[in-house]
Amino acid sequence: MRRTNMILMSDFYKQAHAEQYPEGITKLISYATARMSRIPKEMYGDKLTVFGIQSYVKDFLIERFNDTFFNVPLEEAMAEYNAIIGETFPVKYVNTGKFEALHKLGYLPIEVGCLAEGTRVPIRSAFELPEGQCQVPFMYIINTHPDFAWITEFLESVTSSEVWYPMTIANQAYYYRQIVNKWYGVTGCDDNARKSAISEFGFRGGEGSDAAIKASSAFLTSFNKTATIPAIKYIHDYYGDKVSEIAGGMISTEHSVMCSNYAVDGDEETFLKRLFREIYPGGAVSVVMDTYDYWENLKRCGAGELKDIIMHRDGTVFFRGDSGDPVDIICGYNPKKYHSLAQVKLSRAPIYVGEPFYVEDELRYYKLVKVDGKDEYVTVDEKPVDVMGTVELLWNMFGGTVNEAGYKVLDKHVRAIYGDSITPTRANEMYRRLAEKGFAACNVALGAGSFSTQCAESPDGRLFPFTRDSYGIAVKATWCADENKGEERQLFKNPKTDTGKFKKSQRGLIYVTTDENGEIVAYDGYTTETLPKEDNLLQPIFRDGKMLHETTLDEVRQRLHNNEF
């Protein structure tokens, strides 16, 4: 199916608004603003990451407008329009002449400006603002031709739809990066390794392929690993970075590979030997290990011929768990502890058959078994592997070094990786527990699928999907002018029924600057005469069908991470 004609890319009511504006309006400006955060501030802070505006402008306002409207014969473009609108809308009340005039003009007569991508813009409700300040917009649209003031708000639907999502996902990635930065710093990991600590692989779980590509692209503002190949092309096309500098992937197995080889060989070891010795004798490779028995499979790799092969490879094997509680799989679960075996027998706490528990006065583990239907407690000769967790088990099998910060780092030939059901809380807890056990955070790589990138998390662990309203993002008109009469009007809304002041809008033209502390602030109520001409952080990037200024992903990354990406 061919892309939708851009004059159809709106809500129905937008089609009739041109005729509803007051006569004589020649200018109309709209600002896009994150008005209120519904995301827990104690976890995510009170700022939003600006990203995805340039790609939206290039994709929709240039390419799609040209491909579906300006470069299409007028008769064809309007026939398509009338075939849809004529069958679905009271078209007799809609003046199609505005689109015919736009087609004749041959370009989109608007200017788009925004804060530099990678900027962290504050989110404040009207109640939180100091006297004289307004909420900080991150983008504006204004018409450049007096006959097309209507087009500013005509673009609201598609603009809102396209910009909220990459900004929200970029914000989630930024939050993950702060967790990585904290624990990599505490445990003495290489600073350069932080950007590859989490890999994005949410393609299959995206809300369609377009959304998945944009989500991955947004995640790459804070990391440089992805499994979503089209995201690399997307960034290359719309931000201009060299492919090699955007992101990389990793060679990995999957369950179909492991299952099919098991079906042929009758075991997992045969394939692992071939994988490490013949197929990939060098380089990094991730191997899913939980197809049947995760712990036994890991122990198999740490002994005999397999261990020898791994230790003589020129590269790192990443052992991947894919089921269970990610924190427990990587760090080991915390077994129940009792002072004595007598306490166990008297305790009402449930102990399940086969579940190890620790007896402190004997300094040993026990587990419950059934013998002739009766409970028996038998000693476990060594620390159970599921209590050790993946990293400790790998350390015991392969060894490693202790870094300058005093934390253990696995031998360079092995690492752990986990990507199923990661959340910010789980990532933080995983790093914390590893540090508690004396292991550096960089012993494990994490993967962020759609579950990890598209859900916000509350302090009590509840997950809820991101929407446009997660940060209250809206595009609203605040100023208009009749230039022929030399008149300007401030536009605003302030509903009395909006007790939370959520929908109270800015008014007039807006000036965005920094205060004495370097924090971004905004002031509204300006006219064309009073608006400061210098140092407005909202800068034009597009006008009359052409880009005025472009940024790269690298510039976005450095701006976002204070030149420490």
ZAVEXPA-354116 format. One record per residue (C-alpha): residue number from 1; residue in one letter; x, y, z. Coordinates in Angstrom, 2 decimals, always signed. Example, Ala and Ser with C-alpha at 12.3 -4.5 7.8 and 13.67 -1.06 7.14 Angstrom:
REC     i   aa      east     north        up
REC     1    A    +12.30     -4.50     +7.80
REC     2    S    +13.67     -1.06     +7.14
# end
This chain:
REC     i   aa      east     north        up
REC     1    M     +0.00     +0.00     +0.00
REC     2    R     +1.29     +3.42     -0.95
REC     3    R     +1.90     +5.91     +1.82
REC     4    T     -1.13     +7.96     +2.86
REC     5    N     -1.59    +11.31     +1.13
REC     6    M     -0.40    +13.84     +3.71
REC     7    I     -3.51    +16.02     +3.35
REC     8    L     -5.41    +13.01     +4.70
REC     9    M     -2.98    +12.56     +7.59
REC    10    S     -5.14    +14.25    +10.22
REC    11    D     -8.10    +13.85    +12.50
REC    12    F    -11.43    +14.50    +10.77
REC    13    Y    -12.09    +17.77    +12.56
REC    14    K     -8.85    +19.29    +11.28
REC    15    Q    -10.28    +19.19     +7.76
REC    16    A    -12.86    +21.87     +8.59
REC    17    H    -10.85    +24.23    +10.78
REC    18    A     -9.44    +26.46     +8.05
REC    19    E    -12.89    +27.93     +7.49
REC    20    Q    -13.48    +28.39    +11.22
REC    21    Y    -10.60    +30.73    +12.03
REC    22    P    -11.37    +34.48    +12.21
REC    23    E    -11.11    +36.28     +8.89
REC    24    G     -7.83    +38.01     +8.29
REC    25    I     -5.53    +35.74    +10.32
REC    26    T     -2.21    +35.55     +8.53
REC    27    K     -0.01    +34.02    +11.25
REC    28    L     -0.53    +31.23    +13.75
REC    29    I     +2.05    +29.62    +16.02
REC    30    S     +1.80    +26.40    +18.00
REC    31    Y     +4.15    +25.05    +20.65
REC    32    A     +4.74    +21.42    +21.66
REC    33    T     +5.14    +20.96    +25.40
REC    34    A     +5.45    +18.18    +27.95
REC    35    R     +2.88    +19.57    +30.38
REC    36    M     +2.84    +17.11    +33.24
REC    37    S     +4.60    +13.86    +34.17
REC    38    R     +2.53    +10.84    +35.14
REC    39    I     +5.76     +8.89    +35.57
REC    40    P     +7.09     +8.52    +39.14
REC    41    K     +9.52    +11.41    +39.59
REC    42    E    +11.34     +9.65    +42.39
REC    43    M    +12.47     +7.12    +39.80
REC    44    Y    +12.59     +8.96    +36.50
REC    45    G    +13.17    +12.56    +37.51
REC    46    D    +11.34    +15.58    +36.09
REC    47    K    +12.91    +16.04    +32.67
REC    48    L    +12.28    +14.70    +29.18
REC    49    T    +14.83    +13.96    +26.47
REC    50    V    +14.37    +15.84    +23.22
REC    51    F    +14.80    +13.47    +20.27
REC    52    G    +13.15    +12.54    +16.99
REC    53    I    +12.07    +15.96    +15.73
REC    54    Q    +14.62    +16.07    +12.90
REC    55    S    +13.67    +12.60    +11.69
REC    56    Y     +9.97    +13.53    +11.83
REC    57    V    +10.54    +16.68     +9.79
REC    58    K    +12.59    +14.89     +7.15
REC    59    D    +10.32    +11.85     +6.94
REC    60    F     +6.88    +13.48     +7.07
REC    61    L     +7.18    +17.18     +6.30
REC    62    I     +9.62    +16.73     +3.43
REC    63    E     +9.66    +13.20     +2.02
REC    64    R     +6.05    +12.20     +2.55
REC    65    F     +4.59    +15.57     +1.61
REC    66    N     +6.64    +15.52     -1.58
REC    67    D     +5.96    +11.86     -2.43
REC    68    T     +2.23    +11.86     -1.72
REC    69    F     +1.17    +15.42     -2.52
REC    70    F     +3.51    +17.99     -4.05
REC    71    N     +5.08    +15.61     -6.59
REC    72    V     +1.73    +14.03     -7.49
REC    73    P     -0.45    +15.68    -10.21
REC    74    L     -3.10    +17.86     -8.59
REC    75    E     -5.96    +15.92    -10.17
REC    76    E     -4.61    +12.64     -8.78
REC    77    A     -3.95    +14.04     -5.33
REC    78    M     -7.40    +15.59     -5.04
REC    79    A     -9.13    +12.54     -6.52
REC    80    E     -7.59    +10.46     -3.76
REC    81    Y     -8.62    +13.05     -1.18
REC    82    N    -12.22    +13.25     -2.45
REC    83    A    -12.53     +9.47     -2.66
REC    84    I    -11.98     +9.29     +1.11
REC    85    I    -13.40    +12.54     +2.47
REC    86    G    -16.31    +12.60     +0.03
REC    87    E    -17.52     +9.23     +1.34
REC    88    T    -16.95     +9.85     +5.03
REC    89    F    -17.36    +13.53     +5.90
REC    90    P    -19.79    +16.40     +5.22
REC    91    V    -17.56    +17.53     +2.39
REC    92    K    -19.91    +20.32     +1.29
REC    93    Y    -18.74    +22.24     +4.34
REC    94    V    -15.06    +21.75     +3.56
REC    95    N    -13.27    +24.13     +1.20
REC    96    T    -10.84    +21.98     -0.78
REC    97    G     -9.49    +25.09     -2.44
REC    98    K     -6.98    +25.46     +0.41
REC    99    F     -5.29    +22.21     -0.64
REC   100    E     -5.34    +23.19     -4.30
REC   101    A     -3.65    +26.47     -3.37
REC   102    L     -1.09    +24.59     -1.27
REC   103    H     -0.32    +22.26     -4.16
REC   104    K     +0.15    +25.23     -6.48
REC   105    L     +2.53    +26.81     -3.95
REC   106    G     +4.65    +23.66     -4.20
REC   107    Y     +6.11    +23.52     -0.71
REC   108    L     +5.05    +23.39     +2.92
REC   109    P     +4.92    +27.05     +4.07
REC   110    I     +5.91    +26.58     +7.69
REC   111    E     +8.87    +27.04     +9.97
REC   112    V     +9.71    +24.41    +12.57
REC   113    G    +12.01    +25.14    +15.47
REC   114    C    +13.03    +23.16    +18.53
REC   115    L    +15.43    +22.79    +21.39
REC   116    A    +18.63    +21.05    +20.35
REC   117    E    +18.07    +17.31    +20.29
REC   118    G    +19.68    +15.69    +23.29
REC   119    T    +18.50    +18.52    +25.54
REC   120    R    +16.87    +17.54    +28.83
REC   121    V    +13.77    +19.72    +29.04
REC   122    P    +12.07    +20.24    +32.42
REC   123    I     +8.52    +18.99    +32.97
REC   124    R     +6.50    +21.12    +35.38
REC   125    S     +2.81    +21.48    +36.02
REC   126    A     +1.32    +24.96    +36.28
REC   127    F     +1.27    +24.57    +40.08
REC   128    E     +5.04    +24.04    +40.22
REC   129    L     +6.07    +27.09    +38.21
REC   130    P     +7.55    +30.21    +39.85
REC   131    E     +5.75    +33.47    +39.23
REC   132    G     +6.30    +34.75    +35.70
REC   133    Q     +7.49    +31.44    +34.20
REC   134    C     +5.59    +29.11    +31.91
REC   135    Q     +6.00    +25.48    +30.94
REC   136    V     +8.97    +24.90    +28.64
REC   137    P     +8.08    +23.98    +25.04
REC   138    F    +10.48    +21.81    +23.07
REC   139    M     +9.17    +22.62    +19.58
REC   140    Y     +7.15    +25.16    +17.62
REC   141    I     +5.41    +25.39    +14.22
REC   142    I     +4.52    +28.69    +12.53
REC   143    N     +3.32    +29.40     +9.02
REC   144    T     +5.51    +31.48     +6.70
REC   145    H     +2.90    +32.44     +4.09
REC   146    P     -0.07    +34.67     +5.00
REC   147    D     -2.57    +32.48     +3.12
REC   148    F     -1.78    +29.36     +5.12
REC   149    A     -2.17    +30.18     +8.81
REC   150    W     -4.52    +27.18     +9.03
REC   151    I     -1.78    +24.69     +8.26
REC   152    T     +0.01    +25.24    +11.59
REC   153    E     -2.65    +23.43    +13.61
REC   154    F     -3.62    +21.16    +10.71
REC   155    L     -0.32    +19.43    +11.41
REC   156    E     -1.06    +18.95    +15.11
REC   157    S     -2.34    +15.37    +14.84
REC   158    V     +0.59    +13.91    +12.94
REC   159    T     +3.14    +16.00    +14.84
REC   160    S     +1.86    +14.88    +18.21
REC   161    S     +1.62    +11.27    +17.05
REC   162    E     +5.17    +11.18    +15.76
REC   163    V     +7.22    +13.13    +18.32
REC   164    W     +5.99    +11.86    +21.70
REC   165    Y     +7.12     +8.26    +21.19
REC   166    P    +10.84     +8.64    +20.36
REC   167    M    +11.19    +11.25    +23.10
REC   168    T     +9.60     +8.95    +25.67
REC   169    I    +11.74     +5.96    +24.69
REC   170    A    +14.89     +8.12    +24.64
REC   171    N    +14.00     +9.15    +28.17
REC   172    Q    +13.71     +5.52    +29.25
REC   173    A    +17.10     +4.78    +27.71
REC   174    Y    +18.60     +7.76    +29.51
REC   175    Y    +17.31     +6.42    +32.82
REC   176    Y    +18.84     +3.01    +32.14
REC   177    R    +22.10     +4.74    +31.31
REC   178    Q    +22.11     +6.52    +34.68
REC   179    I    +21.76     +3.13    +36.41
REC   180    V    +24.66     +1.78    +34.35
REC   181    N    +26.78     +4.85    +35.07
REC   182    K    +26.21     +4.52    +38.80
REC   183    W    +27.18     +0.87    +39.14
REC   184    Y    +29.94     +0.88    +36.56
REC   185    G    +31.44     +3.75    +38.51
REC   186    V    +31.02     +2.10    +41.93
REC   187    T    +32.52     -1.21    +40.80
REC   188    G    +35.41     +0.22    +38.76
REC   189    C    +34.35     -0.77    +35.24
REC   190    D    +35.87     +0.75    +32.13
REC   191    D    +34.02     +4.00    +31.38
REC   192    N    +34.04     +3.23    +27.66
REC   193    A    +32.12     +0.00    +28.27
REC   194    R    +29.08     +1.82    +29.62
REC   195    K    +27.66     +2.60    +26.19
REC   196    S    +27.51     -1.10    +25.32
REC   197    A    +26.18     -2.29    +28.70
REC   198    I    +22.61     -2.66    +27.43
REC   199    S    +21.61     -3.79    +23.97
REC   200    E    +18.21     -2.99    +22.47
REC   201    F    +16.31     -5.85    +20.83
REC   202    G    +12.66     -4.86    +20.87
REC   203    F    +11.97     -5.24    +17.13
REC   204    R     +9.63     -8.22    +17.45
REC   205    G     +7.73     -6.67    +20.33
REC   206    G     +7.23     -3.22    +18.86
REC   207    E     +3.88     -1.66    +18.06
REC   208    G     +4.44     -2.38    +14.39
REC   209    S     +7.74     -2.14    +12.54
REC   210    D     +7.73     +1.68    +12.22
REC   211    A     +7.31     +2.13    +15.96
REC   212    A     +9.94     -0.54    +16.65
REC   213    I    +12.47     +1.23    +14.44
REC   214    K    +11.82     +4.57    +16.13
REC   215    A    +12.01     +2.99    +19.59
REC   216    S    +15.36     +1.39    +18.79
REC   217    S    +16.67     +4.62    +17.28
REC   218    A    +15.66     +6.50    +20.43
REC   219    F    +17.29     +3.90    +22.68
REC   220    L    +20.53     +4.40    +20.76
REC   221    T    +20.81     +7.93    +22.13
REC   222    S    +22.21     +6.31    +25.29
REC   223    F    +23.72     +3.03    +24.05
REC   224    N    +25.43     +1.67    +20.92
REC   225    K    +24.12     -1.90    +20.74
REC   226    T    +20.97     -3.04    +18.95
REC   227    A    +19.46     -6.08    +17.28
REC   228    T    +17.13     -3.90    +15.18
REC   229    I    +18.99     -3.48    +11.91
REC   230    P    +16.52     -1.00    +10.30
REC   231    A    +17.15     +1.44    +13.15
REC   232    I    +20.73     +1.86    +11.96
REC   233    K    +19.55     +2.76     +8.46
REC   234    Y    +16.91     +5.09     +9.94
REC   235    I    +19.52     +7.04    +11.89
REC   236    H    +21.93     +7.03     +8.96
REC   237    D    +19.23     +8.41     +6.64
REC   238    Y    +17.81    +11.05     +8.96
REC   239    Y    +20.79    +12.02    +11.13
REC   240    G    +23.66    +11.36     +8.76
REC   241    D    +25.98     +9.37    +11.04
REC   242    K    +28.29     +6.76     +9.56
REC   243    V    +26.79     +3.29     +9.88
REC   244    S    +29.86     +2.04    +11.73
REC   245    E    +29.47     +4.76    +14.38
REC   246    I    +25.79     +4.22    +15.14
REC   247    A    +25.51     +0.77    +16.66
REC   248    G    +26.59     -2.82    +16.30
REC   249    G    +25.11     -6.23    +16.87
REC   250    M    +26.30     -9.56    +18.22
REC   251    I    +26.37    -13.08    +16.83
REC   252    S    +23.93    -15.11    +18.89
REC   253    T    +22.22    -18.46    +18.90
REC   254    E    +18.49    -18.95    +19.44
REC   255    H    +16.31    -21.76    +20.72
REC   256    S    +15.55    -23.16    +17.26
REC   257    V    +19.30    -23.62    +16.77
REC   258    M    +19.80    -25.25    +20.15
REC   259    C    +16.73    -27.48    +19.81
REC   260    S    +17.51    -28.67    +16.29
REC   261    N    +21.09    -29.54    +17.16
REC   262    Y    +19.92    -31.41    +20.25
REC   263    A    +17.41    -33.30    +18.12
REC   264    V    +20.20    -34.41    +15.77
REC   265    D    +23.05    -34.93    +18.27
REC   266    G    +21.08    -36.16    +21.26
REC   267    D    +22.96    -33.72    +23.53
REC   268    E    +23.98    -30.05    +23.76
REC   269    E    +27.70    -30.54    +24.19
REC   270    T    +28.36    -31.71    +20.62
REC   271    F    +26.99    -28.51    +19.11
REC   272    L    +28.74    -26.26    +21.63
REC   273    K    +32.10    -27.79    +20.71
REC   274    R    +31.39    -27.24    +17.02
REC   275    L    +30.12    -23.71    +17.67
REC   276    F    +33.17    -22.56    +19.61
REC   277    R    +35.83    -24.47    +17.68
REC   278    E    +34.62    -24.52    +14.07
REC   279    I    +31.87    -21.98    +13.43
REC   280    Y    +33.12    -19.12    +15.62
REC   281    P    +36.70    -19.77    +16.71
REC   282    G    +37.03    -16.05    +17.46
REC   283    G    +34.99    -12.98    +18.27
REC   284    A    +32.12    -12.41    +20.66
REC   285    V    +29.24    -14.88    +20.53
REC   286    S    +26.14    -15.15    +22.71
REC   287    V    +24.78    -18.61    +23.44
REC   288    V    +21.33    -19.27    +24.87
REC   289    M    +21.81    -21.89    +27.56
REC   290    D    +18.41    -22.54    +29.14
REC   291    T    +16.80    -24.70    +26.45
REC   292    Y    +16.78    -27.67    +28.83
REC   293    D    +18.98    -27.43    +31.92
REC   294    Y    +20.66    -24.06    +32.29
REC   295    W    +22.88    -24.85    +35.27
REC   296    E    +24.07    -28.22    +33.99
REC   297    N    +24.78    -26.70    +30.61
REC   298    L    +26.89    -23.97    +32.23
REC   299    K    +28.84    -26.48    +34.32
REC   300    R    +29.47    -28.52    +31.18
REC   301    C    +31.13    -25.48    +29.59
REC   302    G    +33.38    -24.99    +32.58
REC   303    A    +34.97    -28.41    +32.52
REC   304    G    +36.99    -30.70    +30.27
REC   305    E    +37.29    -30.17    +26.54
REC   306    L    +34.67    -27.45    +26.32
REC   307    K    +36.44    -25.30    +28.86
REC   308    D    +39.73    -25.77    +27.04
REC   309    I    +38.13    -24.71    +23.74
REC   310    I    +36.57    -21.61    +25.31
REC   311    M    +39.79    -20.54    +27.01
REC   312    H    +41.76    -20.84    +23.78
REC   313    R    +39.25    -18.86    +21.67
REC   314    D    +40.18    -15.37    +20.56
REC   315    G    +37.02    -13.79    +21.85
REC   316    T    +34.33    -13.79    +24.53
REC   317    V    +31.49    -16.23    +25.05
REC   318    F    +28.37    -14.62    +26.53
REC   319    F    +26.26    -17.21    +28.35
REC   320    R    +22.60    -16.23    +28.09
REC   321    G    +19.81    -17.18    +30.40
REC   322    D    +16.34    -16.65    +28.99
REC   323    S    +13.91    -17.83    +31.64
REC   324    G    +13.36    -17.38    +35.35
REC   325    D    +13.91    -14.36    +37.54
REC   326    P    +16.74    -12.39    +35.86
REC   327    V    +18.22    -11.10    +39.12
REC   328    D    +18.31    -14.56    +40.68
REC   329    I    +19.69    -16.19    +37.54
REC   330    I    +22.60    -13.75    +37.33
REC   331    C    +23.25    -13.14    +41.03
REC   332    G    +21.88    -16.30    +42.61
REC   333    Y    +18.80    -16.44    +44.72
REC   334    N    +18.90    -15.77    +48.42
REC   335    P    +18.05    -19.05    +50.18
REC   336    K    +16.15    -19.21    +53.42
REC   337    K    +18.49    -19.09    +56.42
REC   338    Y    +17.98    -20.82    +59.79
REC   339    H    +20.05    -20.94    +62.96
REC   340    S    +19.73    -24.69    +63.29
REC   341    L    +18.12    -27.74    +61.75
REC   342    A    +15.83    -27.91    +64.77
REC   343    Q    +14.51    -24.47    +63.87
REC   344    V    +13.75    -25.73    +60.37
REC   345    K    +11.71    -28.61    +61.71
REC   346    L     +9.79    -26.27    +64.03
REC   347    S     +9.38    -23.47    +61.51
REC   348    R     +6.11    -22.87    +59.75
REC   349    A     +7.89    -21.34    +56.78
REC   350    P     +7.33    -23.58    +53.75
REC   351    I    +10.30    -25.46    +52.37
REC   352    Y     +9.77    -27.13    +49.03
REC   353    V    +11.24    -30.45    +47.95
REC   354    G    +14.68    -29.91    +46.43
REC   355    E    +14.91    -26.29    +47.65
REC   356    P    +18.30    -25.58    +49.28
REC   357    F    +18.37    -23.70    +52.59
REC   358    Y    +21.23    -22.62    +54.82
REC   359    V    +21.85    -23.67    +58.42
REC   360    E    +24.05    -21.07    +60.08
REC   361    D    +25.35    -23.02    +63.06
REC   362    E    +26.59    -25.77    +60.73
REC   363    L    +27.77    -23.46    +57.91
REC   364    R    +26.25    -25.74    +55.32
REC   365    Y    +23.32    -26.14    +52.98
REC   366    Y    +20.53    -28.66    +53.27
REC   367    K    +17.66    -29.60    +51.05
REC   368    L    +14.37    -31.33    +51.68
REC   369    V    +13.75    -34.74    +50.08
REC   370    K    +10.99    -37.30    +50.42
REC   371    V    +11.93    -40.82    +51.57
REC   372    D     +9.04    -43.27    +51.74
REC   373    G     +6.68    -40.31    +51.92
REC   374    K     +8.47    -38.76    +54.87
REC   375    D    +10.49    -35.53    +55.05
REC   376    E    +14.23    -35.97    +55.18
REC   377    Y    +16.84    -33.21    +55.32
REC   378    V    +20.06    -34.07    +53.51
REC   379    T    +23.25    -32.07    +53.34
REC   380    V    +24.40    -30.43    +50.13
REC   381    D    +28.14    -30.90    +49.75
REC   382    E    +28.78    -27.58    +48.07
REC   383    K    +27.07    -24.28    +47.48
REC   384    P    +24.19    -24.90    +45.05
REC   385    V    +24.66    -23.37    +41.62
REC   386    D    +21.35    -21.55    +41.70
REC   387    V    +22.45    -19.93    +44.95
REC   388    M    +25.75    -18.94    +43.34
REC   389    G    +24.12    -17.49    +40.26
REC   390    T    +25.68    -17.29    +36.82
REC   391    V    +28.48    -14.81    +37.52
REC   392    E    +29.77    -16.54    +40.65
REC   393    L    +29.59    -19.94    +38.94
REC   394    L    +31.56    -18.63    +35.97
REC   395    W    +34.11    -17.15    +38.35
REC   396    N    +34.55    -20.49    +40.10
REC   397    M    +35.02    -22.26    +36.77
REC   398    F    +37.01    -19.72    +34.73
REC   399    G    +38.48    -17.34    +37.28
REC   400    G    +39.41    -13.75    +36.51
REC   401    T    +41.06    -10.71    +38.05
REC   402    V    +40.34     -8.13    +40.73
REC   403    N    +40.20     -4.54    +39.44
REC   404    E    +41.58     -1.42    +41.12
REC   405    A    +38.26     -0.79    +42.84
REC   406    G    +38.49     -4.21    +44.47
REC   407    Y    +35.78     -5.97    +42.45
REC   408    K    +36.09     -9.29    +40.62
REC   409    V    +36.09     -9.26    +36.83
REC   410    L    +35.61    -12.53    +34.97
REC   411    D    +38.30    -13.88    +32.67
REC   412    K    +38.05    -12.09    +29.31
REC   413    H    +36.85    -15.28    +27.61
REC   414    V    +33.50    -15.40    +29.44
REC   415    R    +30.64    -13.11    +30.43
REC   416    A    +26.99    -13.42    +31.38
REC   417    I    +24.13    -11.87    +29.42
REC   418    Y    +20.44    -11.58    +30.22
REC   419    G    +17.66     -9.88    +28.32
REC   420    D    +14.33    -11.35    +29.33
REC   421    S    +12.01     -9.17    +31.44
REC   422    I    +14.58     -6.56    +32.39
REC   423    T    +13.18     -3.46    +34.11
REC   424    P    +14.98     -0.46    +35.64
REC   425    T    +14.42     -1.87    +39.13
REC   426    R    +15.70     -5.30    +38.14
REC   427    A    +18.74     -3.83    +36.38
REC   428    N    +19.59     -1.76    +39.44
REC   429    E    +19.03     -4.68    +41.81
REC   430    M    +21.16     -6.98    +39.65
REC   431    Y    +24.09     -4.57    +39.73
REC   432    R    +23.61     -3.96    +43.45
REC   433    R    +23.62     -7.64    +44.34
REC   434    L    +26.62     -8.33    +42.14
REC   435    A    +28.50     -5.54    +43.93
REC   436    E    +27.39     -6.94    +47.29
REC   437    K    +28.98    -10.25    +46.29
REC   438    G    +32.17     -8.50    +45.18
REC   439    F    +31.59     -8.62    +41.41
REC   440    A    +31.87     -5.73    +38.96
REC   441    A    +28.76     -4.67    +37.02
REC   442    C    +30.49     -5.23    +33.68
REC   443    N    +30.45     -9.01    +34.21
REC   444    V    +26.94     -9.05    +32.78
REC   445    A    +25.49     -7.51    +29.63
REC   446    L    +21.79     -6.73    +29.59
REC   447    G    +19.23     -6.72    +26.81
REC   448    A    +16.28     -4.36    +26.54
REC   449    G    +13.32     -5.74    +24.63
REC   450    S     +9.96     -4.06    +24.13
REC   451    F     +9.01     -4.97    +27.71
REC   452    S    +12.06     -3.07    +28.95
REC   453    T    +11.74     +0.02    +26.77
REC   454    Q     +7.98     +0.58    +26.47
REC   455    C     +6.91     +0.24    +30.10
REC   456    A     +7.29     +2.68    +32.94
REC   457    E     +7.81     +1.27    +36.40
REC   458    S     +6.42     +2.47    +39.71
REC   459    P     +8.41     +2.28    +42.96
REC   460    D     +6.39     -0.77    +44.01
REC   461    G     +7.30     -2.62    +40.82
REC   462    R     +4.08     -2.13    +38.87
REC   463    L     +4.51     -1.74    +35.12
REC   464    F     +2.34     +0.35    +32.82
REC   465    P     +2.79     +1.19    +29.14
REC   466    F     +4.01     +4.55    +27.93
REC   467    T     +1.49     +6.70    +26.08
REC   468    R     +1.41    +10.28    +24.83
REC   469    D     -0.09    +11.24    +28.16
REC   470    S     +2.76     +9.75    +30.19
REC   471    Y     +4.39    +13.16    +29.90
REC   472    G     +1.28    +15.10    +28.85
REC   473    I     +2.74    +16.05    +25.47
REC   474    A     +0.52    +18.40    +23.48
REC   475    V     +0.74    +20.81    +20.53
REC   476    K     -1.28    +23.99    +21.17
REC   477    A     -1.71    +27.36    +19.44
REC   478    T     -0.75    +30.37    +21.62
REC   479    W     -0.55    +33.39    +19.27
REC   480    C     -2.03    +34.69    +16.05
REC   481    A     -1.78    +37.84    +13.98
REC   482    D     -3.56    +39.81    +11.26
REC   483    E     -0.48    +41.33     +9.67
REC   484    N     -2.59    +43.40     +7.27
REC   485    K     -4.09    +45.27    +10.21
REC   486    G     -0.98    +45.10    +12.35
REC   487    E     -2.88    +43.23    +15.09
REC   488    E     -1.65    +40.44    +17.34
REC   489    R     -3.62    +38.26    +19.72
REC   490    Q     -2.52    +36.01    +22.56
REC   491    L     -4.26    +32.65    +22.58
REC   492    F     -4.62    +30.50    +25.67
REC   493    K     -6.87    +28.06    +27.49
REC   494    N     -7.48    +27.95    +31.22
REC   495    P    -10.55    +25.80    +31.95
REC   496    K    -12.21    +26.41    +35.33
REC   497    T    -13.04    +22.71    +35.47
REC   498    D     -9.36    +21.78    +35.12
REC   499    T     -8.69    +21.76    +38.86
REC   500    G     -5.24    +20.28    +38.42
REC   501    K     -4.19    +23.04    +36.01
REC   502    F     -3.08    +20.30    +33.67
REC   503    K     -4.63    +21.87    +30.57
REC   504    K     -3.74    +25.47    +31.31
REC   505    S     -1.70    +26.58    +28.31
REC   506    Q     +0.97    +29.13    +27.63
REC   507    R     -0.02    +32.37    +25.91
REC   508    G     +1.59    +34.52    +23.26
REC   509    L     +5.11    +34.04    +21.96
REC   510    I     +7.53    +32.14    +24.19
REC   511    Y    +11.13    +32.80    +25.12
REC   512    V    +13.22    +29.83    +26.28
REC   513    T    +16.52    +30.48    +28.02
REC   514    T    +18.59    +29.37    +31.01
REC   515    D    +18.54    +30.79    +34.52
REC   516    E    +21.49    +31.67    +36.75
REC   517    N    +21.86    +27.96    +37.64
REC   518    G    +21.97    +26.85    +34.02
REC   519    E    +18.48    +25.34    +34.19
REC   520    I    +16.17    +25.74    +31.20
REC   521    V    +13.24    +28.09    +31.85
REC   522    A    +10.55    +29.68    +29.71
REC   523    Y     +8.56    +32.92    +29.72
REC   524    D     +5.42    +33.58    +27.71
REC   525    G     +3.20    +36.53    +26.85
REC   526    Y     +5.57    +38.10    +24.33
REC   527    T     +4.68    +39.89    +21.11
REC   528    T     +6.78    +40.18    +17.97
REC   529    E     +8.08    +43.50    +19.31
REC   530    T     +8.90    +42.33    +22.84
REC   531    L    +10.22    +38.81    +22.13
REC   532    P    +14.01    +38.78    +22.74
REC   533    K    +15.78    +38.41    +19.42
REC   534    E    +18.90    +36.78    +20.84
REC   535    D    +19.63    +33.58    +22.74
REC   536    N    +16.22    +31.91    +22.40
REC   537    L    +16.96    +28.20    +22.79
REC   538    L    +14.13    +27.42    +20.38
REC   539    Q    +15.95    +27.59    +17.07
REC   540    P    +14.56    +27.06    +13.54
REC   541    I    +15.57    +23.82    +11.80
REC   542    F    +13.12    +23.80     +8.84
REC   543    R    +11.51    +26.42     +6.63
REC   544    D     +9.55    +26.28     +3.38
REC   545    G    +10.32    +22.68     +2.54
REC   546    K    +14.03    +22.74     +3.37
REC   547    M    +16.21    +21.93     +6.36
REC   548    L    +18.01    +24.92     +7.86
REC   549    H    +20.04    +23.05    +10.45
REC   550    E    +20.80    +19.40    +11.06
REC   551    T    +22.29    +17.46    +13.92
REC   552    T    +23.88    +14.02    +14.10
REC   553    L    +23.23    +11.20    +16.53
REC   554    D    +26.76    +11.65    +17.83
REC   555    E    +26.01    +15.29    +18.65
REC   556    V    +22.77    +14.23    +20.33
REC   557    R    +24.62    +11.63    +22.41
REC   558    Q    +27.34    +14.03    +23.50
REC   559    R    +24.84    +16.75    +24.38
REC   560    L    +22.67    +14.31    +26.32
REC   561    H    +25.57    +12.78    +28.23
REC   562    N    +27.67    +15.92    +28.77
REC   563    N    +30.35    +14.83    +26.29
REC   564    E    +30.80    +11.54    +28.14
REC   565    F    +28.83     +9.15    +25.94
# end
